[in-house]
Amino acid sequence: MAAKYGVARNTARAAIALLRDASCVRTQPCKGTFVTKITDPPPHARAGGAIR
């Protein structure tokens, strides 16, 4: 993913960690990272703000 988007590996890992903390993705060892079904928008979206 880092090479595809031209970002540092640590940046890609940090982005995945943020998504995992927000329950937007789940990571399974030896399988990969998968998008989860989102029933409610994340808290920052409900407040009308944007991630910066």
C-alpha positions in Angstrom: 0.0 0.0 0.0 2.8 2.4 0.8 4.4 2.0 -2.7 1.0 2.2 -4.4 0.2 5.6 -2.9 3.8 6.9 -2.6 3.9 7.3 1.2 6.3 6.0 3.8 5.6 2.5 5.2 5.1 4.0 8.7 2.5 6.5 7.3 0.5 3.6 5.8 0.7 1.6 9.0 -0.4 4.7 11.1 -3.4 5.1 8.7 -4.4 1.5 9.1 -4.1 1.8 12.9 -6.4 4.9 12.9 -8.9 3.0 10.8 -8.7 0.0 13.1 -9.2 2.2 16.2 -12.3 3.7 14.6 -13.5 0.1 13.9 -13.5 0.8 10.1 -11.2 -2.2 9.4 -10.2 -5.4 11.1 -6.8 -7.1 10.8 -6.5 -10.9 10.9 -3.0 -12.3 11.4 -1.6 -14.1 8.3 -4.7 -13.0 6.3 -4.8 -9.2 5.9 -6.8 -6.2 6.7 -10.5 -6.0 5.8 -13.1 -3.3 5.8 -15.8 -3.8 8.4 -19.5 -3.2 7.9 -20.2 0.3 9.3 -23.7 0.8 10.7 -23.1 4.3 12.1 -20.8 7.0 10.8 -17.7 7.5 12.9 -17.8 10.2 15.6 -15.9 12.8 13.5 -18.4 12.5 10.7 -21.4 12.9 13.0 -19.9 16.1 14.3 -19.6 17.5 10.8 -15.8 17.7 11.1 -13.1 16.3 9.0 -10.0 14.3 9.8 -6.9 16.5 9.5 
